[in-house]
Amino acid sequence: MSALSLRNWLMAVPLIVPLIVLGACNSNGNSPETTPPPPEQSVDEFLAELEQRTFRYFWELTPPANGLVPDRSPSPSFSSIAAVGFGLTAYPIGVERGYVTRDQAIERVLNTLRFFRNAQQGPQPTGVTGYQGFFYHFLDMNTGVRFQRIELSTVDTTLLLGGILFCQSYFDRNTPAESEIRTLADEIYSAVNWQWAQARPPAISMGWHPETGFIDADWRGYNEAMLVYVLALASPTFPVGPDAWTEWTRTYDDSWGDVYGQEHLSFGPLFGHHYSHAWIDFRGIRDAYMRSRNLDYAENSKRATYAQRAYAIANPMRWKGYDGSSWGLTACDGPANMQLTYMGEQRQFRSYFARGVGLRDAFDDGTLCPSGAAGSMPFAPEIVLPALQEMRRRHNYIYSTYGFLGAFNPSFEYNVRLEDGRLVPGAGWVADDYLGIDQGIILLMLENHRSGFVWRVMRTNPHIRRGLERAGFTGGWLDATTARQ
């Protein structure tokens, strides 16, 4: 089972009752003709507004007492630990941007870290939050324990740790509260038993169930799991050996090739080119594989972004709304799991699914996701910014309280039983929900583009540095920092 099929399977499990509509209008009663046009904004005004709206998802929807960020909203939801990692990174961004005070952020971060440090761990299937230092993918919003029969997730634990270690480096003042943040971060990170997760060493398993044991799939390149191996290599207590990184990159050549004029290490959905990059600045640093290709992972993500835009321009499946300013295929909500006739052909549509363009991982049902484009902002702002502005202008009904809703599909105009979202007359299907992980990648990558703030802070984290060096990375800021020490 690949990373994509794992996530898709998890989201297909009937964990909550989905919103069902036979839609002919959106929840506000607006059609594209009656939706007010967006105000005229400069680039700086647009980015500032989008970033602040996106930040508010984490600040306003997260219970302050435990810090558990909802997986989605406004639909009733469990908490996603990956979204918690994005939220923990969001709070210092809010401090730097003046959305909240440092003391407010400290209180939220401390409550979150205390919850995870004190949460019950154990092998039993119920009543616990994690096991062996890892945490379950989804948690009950109120109790914080495992949600139904969800898996113990290595990658989602890693994304949570990304936020925890970011806070460890950001809150660097010599005060009792900030000292406690740093101590809690070390305690949570040090408890993760990466060696236990090597069910088929030297690779790291995707996850584990108390009922059935380890998932029959390991993290092998190339996808979103670079950060998994960096943190596993860096562990002060249960580190994996360098052969784990070798195993991770061993299958890279299967994914190397030309995709719509861009020769790169491909992974269809764009989130695979974003998530590890949200916290690690890969510009100018290279491991052995990238040295052999004479590029770095940041340039690779740029090429993947250009390939997606070229695919949208070519539009081989003739979907509505695809062009050079409307693109972005990644994991996201969709209208329904069914086959329907489109332009005389049978087409497969999906609800939540990983959409993308690549050598191996390719699926497209006409559903576009704003976070797919926005996550590439630091790599290719020259094509991402116009796409975001055009989505805001052309599809104003997907932009609301917390910025961009999860996804939209201009081609889906069928009066059928939807599994999520609604139909907007003349505009197709539109998601009803914001997704925490989508909000997170939008926020972090907008900030990395605007100021480099997240990258700059994480370059000072000793665990990140140690993991990269053990993976064989050299050059760029790694060498520059070493020279100053």
ChimeraX attribute file (.defattr): number of C-alpha atoms within 10 A of each C-alpha:
attribute: neighborCount
match mode: 1-to-1
recipient: residues
	/A:1	13
	/A:2	15
	/A:3	18
	/A:4	19
	/A:5	13
	/A:6	16
	/A:7	15
	/A:8	18
	/A:9	12
	/A:10	16
	/A:11	16
	/A:12	13
	/A:13	10
	/A:14	8
	/A:15	14
	/A:16	11
	/A:17	10
	/A:18	13
	/A:19	13
	/A:20	12
	/A:21	15
	/A:22	14
	/A:23	20
	/A:24	18
	/A:25	18
	/A:26	19
	/A:27	12
	/A:28	8
	/A:29	10
	/A:30	14
	/A:31	17
	/A:32	17
	/A:33	10
	/A:34	9
	/A:35	13
	/A:36	11
	/A:37	14
	/A:38	14
	/A:39	8
	/A:40	9
	/A:41	11
	/A:42	9
	/A:43	12
	/A:44	10
	/A:45	11
	/A:46	16
	/A:47	18
	/A:48	16
	/A:49	15
	/A:50	21
	/A:51	23
	/A:52	18
	/A:53	19
	/A:54	26
	/A:55	24
	/A:56	19
	/A:57	24
	/A:58	26
	/A:59	21
	/A:60	11
	/A:61	15
	/A:62	19
	/A:63	17
	/A:64	16
	/A:65	14
	/A:66	20
	/A:67	27
	/A:68	30
	/A:69	31
	/A:70	29
	/A:71	25
	/A:72	23
	/A:73	18
	/A:74	12
	/A:75	17
	/A:76	13
	/A:77	18
	/A:78	24
	/A:79	25
	/A:80	27
	/A:81	29
	/A:82	26
	/A:83	29
	/A:84	30
	/A:85	26
	/A:86	31
	/A:87	32
	/A:88	30
	/A:89	27
	/A:90	28
	/A:91	26
	/A:92	25
	/A:93	23
	/A:94	20
	/A:95	16
	/A:96	13
	/A:97	14
	/A:98	11
	/A:99	16
	/A:100	15
	/A:101	14
	/A:102	16
	/A:103	12
	/A:104	13
	/A:105	22
	/A:106	19
	/A:107	15
	/A:108	21
	/A:109	27
	/A:110	23
	/A:111	18
	/A:112	23
	/A:113	24
	/A:114	18
	/A:115	17
	/A:116	22
	/A:117	17
	/A:118	11
	/A:119	15
	/A:120	14
	/A:121	18
	/A:122	14
	/A:123	12
	/A:124	12
	/A:125	15
	/A:126	14
	/A:127	14
	/A:128	20
	/A:129	27
	/A:130	26
	/A:131	19
	/A:132	16
	/A:133	20
	/A:134	27
	/A:135	28
	/A:136	26
	/A:137	26
	/A:138	28
	/A:139	26
	/A:140	17
	/A:141	22
	/A:142	12
	/A:143	14
	/A:144	22
	/A:145	21
	/A:146	24
	/A:147	22
	/A:148	13
	/A:149	16
	/A:150	20
	/A:151	24
	/A:152	26
	/A:153	23
	/A:154	25
	/A:155	26
	/A:156	25
	/A:157	25
	/A:158	27
	/A:159	24
	/A:160	25
	/A:161	26
	/A:162	29
	/A:163	25
	/A:164	28
	/A:165	27
	/A:166	27
	/A:167	29
	/A:168	22
	/A:169	19
	/A:170	21
	/A:171	21
	/A:172	12
	/A:173	11
	/A:174	9
	/A:175	10
	/A:176	8
	/A:177	16
	/A:178	22
	/A:179	15
	/A:180	17
	/A:181	28
	/A:182	22
	/A:183	13
	/A:184	21
	/A:185	24
	/A:186	17
	/A:187	15
	/A:188	19
	/A:189	25
	/A:190	17
	/A:191	17
	/A:192	26
	/A:193	19
	/A:194	25
	/A:195	20
	/A:196	15
	/A:197	24
	/A:198	17
	/A:199	20
	/A:200	13
	/A:201	16
	/A:202	19
	/A:203	23
	/A:204	28
	/A:205	23
	/A:206	27
	/A:207	27
	/A:208	21
	/A:209	17
	/A:210	16
	/A:211	11
	/A:212	7
	/A:213	12
	/A:214	19
	/A:215	17
	/A:216	13
	/A:217	17
	/A:218	23
	/A:219	25
	/A:220	24
	/A:221	22
	/A:222	21
	/A:223	25
	/A:224	22
	/A:225	24
	/A:226	24
	/A:227	23
	/A:228	23
	/A:229	27
	/A:230	26
	/A:231	24
	/A:232	27
	/A:233	27
	/A:234	23
	/A:235	22
	/A:236	15
	/A:237	14
	/A:238	16
	/A:239	19
	/A:240	26
	/A:241	18
	/A:242	17
	/A:243	15
	/A:244	22
	/A:245	24
	/A:246	18
	/A:247	17
	/A:248	21
	/A:249	19
	/A:250	14
	/A:251	13
	/A:252	16
	/A:253	13
	/A:254	13
	/A:255	19
	/A:256	17
	/A:257	15
	/A:258	16
	/A:259	21
	/A:260	18
	/A:261	13
	/A:262	18
	/A:263	14
	/A:264	22
	/A:265	27
	/A:266	31
	/A:267	24
	/A:268	28
	/A:269	30
	/A:270	31
	/A:271	29
	/A:272	24
	/A:273	30
	/A:274	26
	/A:275	23
	/A:276	21
	/A:277	26
	/A:278	29
	/A:279	27
	/A:280	22
	/A:281	21
	/A:282	22
	/A:283	17
	/A:284	17
	/A:285	21
	/A:286	24
	/A:287	20
	/A:288	14
	/A:289	17
	/A:290	16
	/A:291	13
	/A:292	9
	/A:293	12
	/A:294	9
	/A:295	17
	/A:296	17
	/A:297	20
	/A:298	23
	/A:299	16
	/A:300	20
	/A:301	27
	/A:302	19
	/A:303	24
	/A:304	31
	/A:305	29
	/A:306	21
	/A:307	23
	/A:308	26
	/A:309	26
	/A:310	18
	/A:311	22
	/A:312	25
	/A:313	17
	/A:314	14
	/A:315	15
	/A:316	8
	/A:317	16
	/A:318	14
	/A:319	19
	/A:320	16
	/A:321	21
	/A:322	22
	/A:323	16
	/A:324	19
	/A:325	21
	/A:326	24
	/A:327	26
	/A:328	32
	/A:329	30
	/A:330	28
	/A:331	27
	/A:332	27
	/A:333	29
	/A:334	30
	/A:335	29
	/A:336	19
	/A:337	15
	/A:338	13
	/A:339	12
	/A:340	15
	/A:341	10
	/A:342	16
	/A:343	10
	/A:344	7
	/A:345	10
	/A:346	10
	/A:347	15
	/A:348	15
	/A:349	20
	/A:350	22
	/A:351	21
	/A:352	21
	/A:353	25
	/A:354	25
	/A:355	29
	/A:356	26
	/A:357	26
	/A:358	24
	/A:359	16
	/A:360	12
	/A:361	17
	/A:362	15
	/A:363	19
	/A:364	20
	/A:365	21
	/A:366	25
	/A:367	32
	/A:368	28
	/A:369	27
	/A:370	29
	/A:371	31
	/A:372	31
	/A:373	28
	/A:374	26
	/A:375	32
	/A:376	31
	/A:377	26
	/A:378	24
	/A:379	23
	/A:380	20
	/A:381	16
	/A:382	10
	/A:383	17
	/A:384	27
	/A:385	19
	/A:386	15
	/A:387	22
	/A:388	24
	/A:389	18
	/A:390	15
	/A:391	20
	/A:392	20
	/A:393	16
	/A:394	16
	/A:395	20
	/A:396	16
	/A:397	25
	/A:398	21
	/A:399	18
	/A:400	14
	/A:401	12
	/A:402	20
	/A:403	22
	/A:404	27
	/A:405	24
	/A:406	29
	/A:407	29
	/A:408	29
	/A:409	22
	/A:410	21
	/A:411	19
	/A:412	25
	/A:413	18
	/A:414	17
	/A:415	11
	/A:416	15
	/A:417	14
	/A:418	22
	/A:419	20
	/A:420	22
	/A:421	27
	/A:422	24
	/A:423	30
	/A:424	23
	/A:425	17
	/A:426	14
	/A:427	21
	/A:428	21
	/A:429	29
	/A:430	27
	/A:431	23
	/A:432	23
	/A:433	19
	/A:434	26
	/A:435	25
	/A:436	26
	/A:437	27
	/A:438	28
	/A:439	31
	/A:440	28
	/A:441	24
	/A:442	29
	/A:443	26
	/A:444	32
	/A:445	28
	/A:446	23
	/A:447	23
	/A:448	22
	/A:449	18
	/A:450	14
	/A:451	12
	/A:452	15
	/A:453	17
	/A:454	24
	/A:455	21
	/A:456	16
	/A:457	18
	/A:458	24
	/A:459	19
	/A:460	14
	/A:461	16
	/A:462	13
	/A:463	21
	/A:464	22
	/A:465	20
	/A:466	18
	/A:467	22
	/A:468	25
	/A:469	17
	/A:470	18
	/A:471	22
	/A:472	16
	/A:473	22
	/A:474	17
	/A:475	13
	/A:476	14
	/A:477	16
	/A:478	19
	/A:479	13
	/A:480	11
	/A:481	13
	/A:482	8
	/A:483	8
	/A:484	6
	/A:485	5
